[in-house]
Amino acid sequence: MEKKTARDLIILHEIGKKGELTQRYLSRRLGVAVGLANALVKRLVKKGYIKAVTLPRNRIRYLLTPRGMAEKTRLTVDYLKYSVHFYRDTRRRIEAVFNLALAAGVRRVAFYGAGDVGEIAYLVARSVGLEIAAVADDHKAGGPFFEHRIAAPEDLAHSRWQRVVITSFNSEPMIRERLRELGIGEELVMSLLYLAEPLGDVLAAPEPVGGVPVREAVAGGAPARTAPEQGRGEPSTPDDSEAEAPGE
């Protein structure tokens, strides 16, 4: 769903719930400046979707017109269709990546990102038998994520995993940079965005592990690495299943 269309739906939905709302409240719901929120409302007024009624003390109450109600219903249906498509497409993408990981010998992963994509990834991981060792998020540390307690990214080094999966689409560049700052190399990071790349490019590292390329090591040609107590989070052996992630 386009951003402009999504904003229209939010405005119509909020006005449908309570017509007497402030531009500041609406700007917070939309995630935009107050001036832009005001402009978006005025545009819907011009389209005939909203009617503005002046109240005492210079207050304004917005009402949905019959056209506005019809538009709200149409946009809601479109949004539900988009949500179902997003879920199916995201689940298919994640399942393909996880199956590649399992085929390469990866059994334990950490998630970086506890949003909608992370929740879908959790369900897929459970269905394919991939163990989640830890879940990290910059903004939700300490909160719940299914049976996990969300960790701060810097705590990833204290849990045992073989790969960190970036479970966010929009924040991937920022997360990659944060992982580099934490000393977690690109070779230990899995993306959900690059299915077209060969398995080796998704999972392998350019450096050898104990004289054996990581592609072979992960597939069973050499013992996998374990995360050290400080600094870089690195792979662990699949039989470390008894180790608990922080806060679990």
C-alpha positions as CSV (number, residue, x, y, z in Angstrom):
1,M,0.0,0.0,0.0
2,E,1.4,3.4,-1.0
3,K,2.3,5.8,1.8
4,K,-0.1,8.4,0.7
5,T,-3.0,5.9,0.6
6,A,-2.0,4.5,4.1
7,R,-2.1,8.1,5.5
8,D,-5.5,8.7,4.1
9,L,-6.8,5.5,5.7
10,I,-5.3,6.5,9.1
11,I,-6.9,9.9,8.9
12,L,-10.3,8.6,7.9
13,H,-10.1,5.9,10.6
14,E,-9.2,8.3,13.4
15,I,-11.9,10.8,12.4
16,G,-14.4,7.9,12.3
17,K,-13.4,7.0,15.8
18,K,-13.5,10.6,17.2
19,G,-14.0,13.6,15.1
20,E,-12.7,16.1,17.6
21,L,-8.9,15.5,17.5
22,T,-5.9,17.8,17.3
23,Q,-3.5,18.2,14.5
24,R,-0.7,17.3,16.9
25,Y,-2.3,14.0,17.8
26,L,-2.9,13.3,14.1
27,S,0.7,14.2,13.3
28,R,1.9,11.6,15.9
29,R,-0.3,8.9,14.4
30,L,0.9,9.7,10.9
31,G,4.6,10.2,11.9
32,V,4.8,13.5,10.1
33,A,5.1,17.2,11.0
34,V,2.0,19.1,12.3
35,G,2.0,21.2,9.1
36,L,1.9,18.2,6.8
37,A,-0.8,16.6,8.9
38,N,-2.9,19.7,8.5
39,A,-2.3,19.7,4.7
40,L,-3.3,16.1,4.4
41,V,-6.6,16.8,6.3
42,K,-7.4,19.8,4.1
43,R,-6.8,17.7,1.0
44,L,-9.4,15.1,2.2
45,V,-11.8,18.0,3.0
46,K,-11.4,19.2,-0.6
47,K,-12.1,15.7,-1.9
48,G,-15.4,15.7,0.0
49,Y,-14.4,12.9,2.3
50,I,-14.4,15.0,5.5
51,K,-16.5,17.9,6.7
52,A,-15.1,20.4,9.1
53,V,-17.5,21.9,11.7
54,T,-16.5,24.9,13.9
55,L,-17.2,24.5,17.6
56,P,-17.1,27.1,20.5
57,R,-13.6,28.2,21.6
58,N,-12.2,27.9,18.1
59,R,-12.4,24.2,18.1
60,I,-13.0,22.1,15.0
61,R,-14.8,18.8,14.7
62,Y,-14.3,16.7,11.7
63,L,-17.0,14.4,10.3
64,L,-16.9,11.7,7.7
65,T,-19.2,12.4,4.8
66,P,-21.0,9.5,3.0
67,R,-18.3,9.7,0.4
68,G,-15.7,9.5,3.2
69,M,-17.3,6.5,4.7
70,A,-17.3,4.7,1.4
71,E,-13.7,5.6,0.8
72,K,-12.7,4.4,4.3
73,T,-14.4,1.1,3.6
74,R,-12.7,0.8,0.2
75,L,-9.2,1.6,1.7
76,T,-9.8,-0.8,4.6
77,V,-10.5,-3.7,2.1
78,D,-7.4,-2.7,0.1
79,Y,-5.3,-2.7,3.3
80,L,-6.5,-6.1,4.3
81,K,-5.7,-7.5,0.9
82,Y,-2.3,-5.9,1.0
83,S,-1.7,-7.3,4.6
84,V,-2.6,-10.9,3.5
85,H,-0.3,-10.6,0.4
86,F,2.5,-9.1,2.5
87,Y,2.2,-12.0,5.0
88,R,2.2,-14.7,2.4
89,D,5.1,-13.2,0.4
90,T,7.2,-12.5,3.5
91,R,6.6,-16.0,4.9
92,R,7.6,-17.6,1.5
93,R,10.7,-15.5,1.4
94,I,11.7,-16.3,5.0
95,E,11.0,-20.0,4.5
96,A,13.3,-20.1,1.5
97,V,16.1,-18.5,3.4
98,F,15.7,-20.7,6.4
99,N,15.7,-23.8,4.3
100,L,18.9,-22.8,2.7
101,A,20.4,-22.2,6.1
102,L,19.3,-25.7,7.4
103,A,20.7,-27.3,4.3
104,A,24.1,-25.7,5.1
105,G,24.0,-27.0,8.6
106,V,22.8,-23.9,10.5
107,R,20.6,-24.8,13.4
108,R,20.7,-21.9,15.8
109,V,20.2,-18.3,14.9
110,A,19.7,-14.9,16.5
111,F,17.1,-12.4,15.3
112,Y,17.9,-8.7,15.0
113,G,14.5,-7.0,14.8
114,A,11.4,-7.7,16.9
115,G,8.8,-6.1,14.6
116,D,6.2,-7.6,12.2
117,V,8.9,-9.3,10.0
118,G,10.5,-10.8,13.1
119,E,7.2,-12.3,14.3
120,I,6.6,-13.9,10.9
121,A,10.2,-15.2,11.0
122,Y,9.6,-16.7,14.4
123,L,6.6,-18.7,13.1
124,V,8.5,-19.9,10.1
125,A,11.5,-20.9,12.3
126,R,9.3,-23.0,14.5
127,S,7.7,-24.7,11.5
128,V,11.0,-25.6,9.8
129,G,12.9,-26.6,13.0
130,L,15.3,-23.7,13.3
131,E,16.2,-22.7,16.8
132,I,16.1,-19.1,17.9
133,A,19.0,-18.5,20.4
134,A,18.3,-14.8,21.0
135,V,16.2,-11.8,19.8
136,A,17.7,-8.3,19.8
137,D,16.2,-4.9,19.0
138,D,17.5,-1.4,19.4
139,H,14.2,0.0,20.7
140,K,12.4,-2.9,22.4
141,A,15.1,-4.3,24.7
142,G,13.6,-5.8,27.8
143,G,10.2,-6.4,26.2
144,P,8.7,-9.8,25.4
145,F,8.9,-11.6,22.1
146,F,6.9,-14.8,22.3
147,E,8.8,-16.9,24.9
148,H,12.0,-14.7,24.6
149,R,13.0,-11.6,26.4
150,I,14.3,-9.0,23.8
151,A,18.0,-8.3,24.3
152,A,20.0,-5.2,23.5
153,P,22.1,-5.7,20.4
154,E,25.4,-5.6,22.4
155,D,24.2,-8.6,24.3
156,L,24.3,-10.8,21.2
157,A,27.9,-11.7,21.9
158,H,26.8,-13.5,25.1
159,S,24.5,-16.0,23.4
160,R,25.3,-18.9,21.2
161,W,24.3,-18.8,17.6
162,Q,25.6,-19.6,14.2
163,R,24.1,-16.7,12.2
164,V,22.4,-13.4,13.0
165,V,19.3,-13.0,10.8
166,I,18.2,-9.4,10.1
167,T,14.5,-9.7,10.7
168,S,13.6,-6.3,9.3
169,F,13.2,-5.0,5.7
170,N,13.2,-1.3,6.2
171,S,16.1,-1.1,8.7
172,E,18.6,-3.5,7.2
173,P,21.3,-1.0,6.3
174,M,21.2,0.5,9.8
175,I,21.3,-2.9,11.4
176,R,24.2,-4.0,9.2
177,E,26.2,-1.0,10.3
178,R,25.3,-1.6,14.0
179,L,26.5,-5.2,13.7
180,R,29.8,-4.0,12.2
181,E,30.2,-1.7,15.2
182,L,29.6,-4.7,17.5
183,G,32.3,-6.7,15.7
184,I,29.9,-9.1,14.0
185,G,31.2,-9.6,10.4
186,E,29.2,-9.7,7.3
187,E,30.0,-13.4,6.9
188,L,27.9,-14.1,10.1
189,V,24.8,-12.2,8.9
190,M,21.9,-13.6,7.0
191,S,19.5,-11.3,5.0
192,L,15.9,-12.0,4.1
193,L,16.2,-9.7,1.1
194,Y,18.8,-11.5,-1.2
195,L,17.3,-14.8,-2.2
196,A,18.7,-14.5,-5.7
197,E,22.3,-14.9,-4.4
198,P,23.9,-18.3,-4.2
199,L,23.9,-20.1,-0.9
200,G,27.6,-19.4,-0.4
201,D,27.1,-15.7,-0.7
202,V,24.3,-15.8,1.8
203,L,26.0,-18.0,4.4
204,A,29.7,-18.3,3.7
205,A,32.6,-16.2,4.9
206,P,35.6,-15.3,2.9
207,E,38.0,-16.2,5.7
208,P,38.8,-19.9,6.5
209,V,37.8,-21.5,9.8
210,G,40.6,-23.7,11.1
211,G,41.9,-24.0,7.6
212,V,38.5,-25.0,6.1
213,P,36.3,-22.6,4.2
214,V,33.3,-21.5,6.3
215,R,31.0,-22.9,3.6
216,E,32.4,-26.4,4.3
217,A,32.6,-25.8,8.0
218,V,28.9,-24.9,8.3
219,A,28.0,-27.9,6.2
220,G,29.9,-30.1,8.6
221,G,33.5,-30.1,7.2
222,A,34.9,-28.6,10.4
223,P,33.7,-27.7,13.9
224,A,31.7,-24.5,13.9
225,R,32.9,-21.6,16.1
226,T,31.4,-20.6,19.4
227,A,30.6,-17.0,20.4
228,P,33.3,-15.6,22.7
229,E,32.5,-13.9,25.9
230,Q,33.2,-10.4,24.6
231,G,33.3,-8.7,21.2
232,R,32.3,-10.7,18.1
233,G,29.3,-13.1,18.2
234,E,30.3,-16.2,16.2
235,P,28.7,-19.5,15.2
236,S,28.2,-22.3,17.7
237,T,27.8,-26.0,17.2
238,P,24.3,-27.3,16.6
239,D,24.5,-29.5,19.7
240,D,24.7,-26.4,22.0
241,S,20.9,-26.5,22.3
242,E,21.0,-26.4,26.1
243,A,22.4,-22.9,26.1
244,E,19.9,-20.2,26.9
245,A,19.6,-16.8,25.3
246,P,19.7,-13.7,27.6
247,G,16.4,-13.3,29.3
248,E,14.8,-16.6,28.2
